[in-house]
């Protein structure tokens, strides 16, 4: 049956051998059978700019995606909070199309909205302030003007600070806010919503203005590699 696969939060890096092994299995087994593959952010642990494409590890991931695209699977990339700086050069090298966040589409007859999901975590006020800063076009321009080594060093520092901050945060504020979800569903006329970011894979139902809306949260790949398979009959999580 024709179907589409959706994944997110792989956090691929040379330091995560489990995730990269799972990614290689996925590209070799499940992905070629799909009409399309949507990667909804955080493909990489971090992305300092497209001038880092030729790093040996990054080149291997990009080459695998390019091979999948050449096989005939359409590939779509959405920015996450870790790889916000993915650009057109990366997309071309991977044979992929960059998506905005959110992106609406008709998925086998069901109106569906795709998002990374971090914008929905509105209870985490400090994170939303940071998000607004790094999404600013001028900030990105100035950041990318710095040498690659300096950018990587800064990102590593941010990662350490983020890990430390999470240890003192209530886990509830790092999840999506129901009112933010409802507002997004209302704005886009009550579609099915698929997103990642929170690392809390599950199917939810939201009753918004009398409309029952399905919400799927994609899995991270830190412990268990899982994709969401959607076809004309609906969606289901598949592990491999």
C-alpha positions, 0 to 999 in steps of 0.5 A: 500500500502506498505510504509515507514515513515521518521521523524526527529527533534522531540527533545524529552525531559521531558520539551516538553510535546507536542512532547512526546504526539505526539510521543506516538500517532505516535507510536500507530497509524501511525508507526505500519502500515509502513514497515520501520521507518527512524528517521533522527536525533535529536530524542532527545533534546540531548543525553549525551551518552548511559549510560543515557539510563536508565533515566526514560524518555529516557527508555520510548522512547526506550521502545516504539521504541522496541515495534514498532520493535517487532511489525514488523516495521524496525527502522533506526536511524541517528545521528543528531546534538543534539544526535550525541552520540547515540551508539550501546547500544541504537540501540540494546535496541530500536531494531533499526539500526544505519545509516551513514550520508548520507545513500543511498537506493532504496525506492520503485524503486527511488534512495534516499539519506538520511541525517540529513542535518546540513552538508549542511548548509555551510554558517554557518561557525562557526557551521561547525567548531563546527560540525567538532570538535564534529564529531572528534573520539578523541573528542568524546572518551574524552567527553564520558570518563567524568562523565555523570553529567559533560557531561549533564552540558556541553551540557546544557551550549552549548544549552544556547549558541546556543539559544543566537547565533541564535538570532543574526544570519541571518536566511538564513545562517542557511538554506542549501546552494544550491551549497552544495546540488548540490554537494551532489546530483552530488556525489550520481548520482542525487537521491531524497534527504530527510533531516531534521535539518533546520525546514523548511518543504517543497518539492524542485526541483533542476536542477543539470547538467540537472537532476531534483532532488527532495528534501524533508525537514522534519518537526520538531515537535515543532508546528506540528507533521508531517511525510513523507510517501513514497511509489511506487507512491512518497512521501507526508507529513502526519500530525496527 
